[in-house]
Amino acid sequence: MKNLYVENINEQVTFEGTIEESFMIMKKVYRDGNNTIAYIGDKTGDIKASIPDVEDTLKVGDVIEIKGIKKNLLEISGFNLLQYFDKNDYLPSVKRPIQEIMDEMNKISEEEFKSEESRALNDYFFKNNDFVEKFISGIGGLHQHHNYRGGLAEHTLNVMYMTKAMAYRYDSRRKDIAILGAKLHDIGKIEEYYTDGPFTTTTRGDLEGHIVIGVEMVEEAFKAGGAIYSEEFKLRIKGCIVQHHGKLEYGSPKVPNSEDAYMVHFADYMDATFNKIAQIKEITEAGAWSEYDRRIGTRIFV
């Protein structure tokens, strides 16, 4: 059971006593004789450390139980490599219980997906245990928004919720397609990002990106479903995925040109923006101006 976090150490200018706790290797910096200089950390941050590692066997993502003293850096005298641990102790994770998020997504899905093709496409993904396992540990991005485990599910739920509100408010002709498009718009991120250790973009993610990956994933689902899916349904769902970034300069291959895609785009943009503002609020005193944020292109008066 992890009790001491990096934020507890960093809160004190000098941390008295021996530190005995477990941390993840976040980044290896260089070798110093028989020692590895690395950043080690947990879900609250990281700290620079000198680790005795004669054979240079430690890898990024390893979790080690250490004994050390904080000086200019954390000087570790010894460590044990842990085989069993809860990743959510070491990597940023969604604050709300992930099962609550999934239950709410499922409730919307059961209420809104009435047609055979909508239900079939939803079930292809969300009744696949391997997919769901990756989905619930997915992130919204490395830095942009929802950059924590479970962030992909949290973001998807919010986009579904807002798309549903718009679909009913503006009397969409294809409410189920819009809401299903919202649910599937970021599924490519389960392959774009690696989230079982320090978050990184995968090789496939760097080469293709989540929009292309997402379209490939639904194409595979359509092939598996065969005649269940009409051509119009397939085109509209793919349109929601392809166009959800909205503008070409935001990485969208195509600007929105259907009611469904517009709804998914605006819901996606709104949730990403307000998640970023929520993160800014956590580090900015009320009534003050934040630092300039590149993602939203301005400072925020909190």
C-alpha positions in Angstrom: 0.0 0.0 0.0 1.5 3.3 -1.1 1.5 6.0 1.6 4.1 8.6 0.6 3.8 10.5 -2.6 6.2 12.9 -4.4 4.0 15.9 -3.6 4.5 15.1 0.1 8.2 15.2 -0.4 8.2 18.3 -2.6 6.0 20.3 -0.2 8.9 20.4 2.2 12.1 22.3 1.3 14.1 19.7 3.3 12.6 16.3 3.8 13.9 14.9 7.1 14.6 11.2 7.5 15.0 8.2 5.4 12.4 7.8 2.5 11.1 4.2 2.2 8.5 4.0 -0.5 7.8 2.8 -4.1 8.0 4.9 -7.2 7.9 4.4 -11.0 10.9 5.1 -13.3 9.5 8.0 -15.4 12.6 9.0 -17.4 16.2 7.8 -17.5 18.5 10.8 -17.8 22.2 9.5 -17.9 24.6 7.1 -16.3 26.9 8.3 -13.5 29.4 5.5 -12.9 27.4 2.6 -11.5 24.4 4.8 -10.8 21.4 5.6 -13.0 20.2 9.2 -12.8 16.5 9.2 -13.5 13.2 10.9 -12.7 11.1 8.7 -10.5 7.6 9.5 -9.5 3.9 8.7 -9.0 0.6 10.2 -9.9 1.4 13.5 -8.0 4.7 14.3 -9.8 8.3 13.2 -10.1 11.7 13.8 -8.5 15.3 13.4 -9.7 17.1 10.5 -8.2 20.4 8.7 -8.2 19.9 4.9 -8.2 22.6 2.2 -7.7 22.1 0.1 -10.8 25.5 -1.5 -11.7 24.2 -3.6 -14.6 21.9 -0.8 -15.9 18.9 -3.1 -15.9 16.2 -0.6 -14.8 13.7 0.4 -17.5 11.2 3.3 -17.8 7.9 2.0 -16.4 9.6 -0.2 -13.7 8.3 0.3 -10.2 10.9 0.1 -7.4 10.7 0.1 -3.7 13.5 2.4 -2.5 15.4 3.5 0.6 17.0 6.9 0.2 17.6 10.4 1.5 16.7 13.7 -0.1 19.6 16.0 -0.7 20.1 18.0 -3.9 18.5 15.0 -5.5 17.0 11.8 -4.0 20.0 9.6 -3.2 18.9 6.0 -3.2 21.0 3.4 -1.3 19.0 0.4 -2.3 15.9 -0.8 -4.1 13.7 -3.8 -4.9 11.9 -4.2 -8.2 8.1 -4.7 -7.7 6.2 -7.2 -9.8 2.7 -6.4 -8.5 1.3 -2.9 -8.1 -1.6 -0.6 -8.9 -0.8 1.5 -11.9 -3.2 4.1 -10.7 -0.9 4.9 -7.8 1.9 5.9 -10.1 0.1 7.4 -13.1 -2.5 10.3 -13.1 -6.0 8.9 -13.1 -9.5 10.2 -13.4 -11.0 11.3 -10.0 -14.4 9.8 -10.6 -14.8 6.0 -10.3 -14.3 4.6 -13.8 -17.2 2.2 -13.4 -19.6 5.1 -12.7 -18.5 6.7 -16.0 -19.0 3.4 -17.9 -22.4 2.8 -16.3 -23.6 6.3 -17.4 -22.3 5.7 -20.9 -24.1 2.4 -21.1 -27.3 4.0 -19.8 -27.3 6.6 -22.6 -26.5 3.9 -25.1 -29.4 1.7 -24.0 -31.8 4.6 -24.2 -30.7 6.0 -27.6 -29.4 3.2 -29.8 -32.7 1.8 -31.2 -31.7 0.6 -34.6 -30.1 -2.8 -35.3 -27.1 -1.2 -36.9 -26.5 1.3 -34.0 -26.7 -1.5 -31.4 -24.5 -3.8 -33.5 -21.8 -1.2 -33.9 -21.9 -0.2 -30.2 -21.8 -3.9 -29.1 -18.9 -4.7 -31.5 -16.7 -2.5 -29.4 -18.2 -2.1 -25.9 -19.0 -5.8 -25.4 -15.4 -6.7 -26.4 -13.5 -7.1 -23.1 -10.1 -6.4 -24.7 -11.4 -3.2 -26.2 -13.1 -2.0 -23.0 -9.9 -2.7 -20.9 -7.9 -0.5 -23.2 -10.7 2.1 -23.3 -11.0 2.6 -19.6 -7.3 3.0 -19.1 -7.0 5.4 -22.1 -6.1 9.1 -22.0 -7.5 12.1 -23.9 -4.1 13.2 -24.9 -0.5 13.7 -23.6 -0.9 17.3 -22.8 -4.0 18.8 -24.5 -6.9 17.6 -22.3 -8.0 14.7 -20.1 -4.3 13.6 -19.9 -4.8 10.9 -17.2 -5.9 7.3 -17.2 -9.7 7.1 -17.5 -9.6 10.5 -19.2 -10.7 9.0 -22.6 -13.8 7.5 -21.0 -14.6 10.7 -19.1 -14.2 12.8 -22.2 -16.3 10.4 -24.3 -19.1 10.4 -21.8 -19.2 14.2 -21.7 -19.2 14.4 -25.5 -22.1 11.9 -25.7 -24.0 13.9 -23.1 -23.6 17.2 -24.9 -24.3 15.7 -28.3 -27.5 14.1 -27.0 -28.6 17.5 -25.6 -27.9 19.2 -29.0 -29.6 16.3 -30.9 -32.8 16.8 -29.0 -32.7 20.6 -28.7 -32.2 21.0 -32.4 -34.4 18.0 -33.4 -31.7 16.0 -35.2 -33.0 13.6 -37.8 -30.5 11.0 -36.8 -30.1 11.3 -33.1 -28.7 7.8 -32.7 -26.0 8.3 -35.3 -24.9 11.6 -33.7 -24.7 10.1 -30.2 -23.0 6.9 -31.4 -20.6 9.1 -33.4 -19.8 10.9 -30.2 -19.2 7.6 -28.4 -16.8 6.4 -31.1 -15.1 9.6 -32.1 -11.9 9.0 -30.2 -11.7 5.2 -30.1 -8.4 5.4 -32.1 -6.7 6.8 -29.0 -6.6 3.3 -27.4 -3.9 2.6 -30.1 -2.5 6.1 -30.4 -1.2 6.2 -26.8 0.6 3.9 -24.4 -0.8 4.2 -20.9 0.6 1.3 -18.9 3.7 3.4 -18.0 4.7 7.0 -18.5 2.4 8.2 -21.2 3.8 8.2 -24.7 2.6 8.1 -28.3 2.9 4.7 -29.9 4.7 4.2 -33.3 1.3 3.7 -34.9 0.0 6.8 -33.2 2.9 8.8 -34.6 2.4 7.4 -38.1 -1.4 7.5 -38.4 -3.0 9.4 -35.5 -6.3 8.5 -33.8 -8.6 9.8 -36.5 -7.1 7.4 -39.1 -6.9 4.6 -36.6 -10.5 5.2 -35.5 -11.8 5.0 -39.1 -9.8 1.7 -39.6 -11.4 0.3 -36.5 -15.0 1.0 -37.6 -14.2 -0.3 -41.1 -13.3 -3.6 -39.4 -16.5 -3.5 -37.5 -18.5 -2.9 -40.7 -16.8 -5.8 -42.4 -17.7 -8.1 -39.5 -21.3 -6.9 -39.5 -21.8 -7.3 -43.2 -25.3 -6.5 -44.4 -26.4 -5.1 -41.1 -25.1 -1.7 -42.0 -26.4 0.6 -44.7 -24.0 2.6 -46.8 -25.5 5.9 -45.5 -25.0 4.7 -41.9 -21.4 3.8 -42.5 -20.6 7.1 -44.2 -22.2 9.2 -41.5 -20.4 7.4 -38.7 -17.1 7.7 -40.4 -17.9 11.4 -41.1 -18.3 12.0 -37.4 -14.9 10.5 -36.7 -13.1 12.1 -39.6 -14.5 15.6 -39.0 -14.6 15.9 -35.2 -11.6 18.2 -34.9 -13.5 20.7 -37.0 -10.8 22.7 -38.7 -8.0 21.7 -41.0 -5.5 23.5 -38.7 -6.7 21.4 -35.8 -5.8 18.2 -37.6 -9.2 17.5 -39.1 -8.9 15.9 -42.6 -12.2 17.4 -43.5 -14.3 20.2 -42.0 -17.8 19.2 -40.7 -20.4 19.0 -43.4 -23.3 17.0 -41.7 -25.5 17.8 -38.8 -24.2 14.8 -36.9 -20.6 15.7 -37.4 -21.1 19.4 -36.4 -22.7 18.2 -33.1 -19.9 15.8 -32.3 -17.3 18.5 -33.2 -18.8 21.2 -31.0 -19.3 18.8 -28.1 -15.7 17.6 -28.4 -14.3 21.1 -28.6 -16.4 22.3 -25.6 -15.4 19.4 -23.4 -11.7 19.6 -24.3 -11.7 23.4 -23.6 -13.5 23.2 -20.2 -11.3 20.3 -19.1 -8.3 22.5 -19.8 -9.9 25.4 -17.9 -10.6 23.0 -15.0 -6.9 22.1 -14.9 -5.9 25.7 -15.0 -8.3 26.5 -12.0 -6.5 23.8 -9.9 -3.2 25.7 -10.1 -4.5 29.3 -10.2 -5.8 31.3 -7.3 -9.4 32.5 -7.6 -9.6 36.1 -8.8 -6.2 35.9 -10.5 -5.0 35.6 -14.1 -3.6 32.3 -15.2 -0.4 31.8 -17.2 -0.9 31.8 -21.0 -2.1 28.5 -22.1 -1.2 27.4 -25.7 -4.0 24.9 -26.0 -6.8 27.5 -25.6 -4.7 30.4 -26.8 -5.2 32.8 -23.9 -4.8 33.5 -20.2 -7.9 32.8 -18.1 -9.3 35.1 -15.4 -10.0 32.7 -12.7 
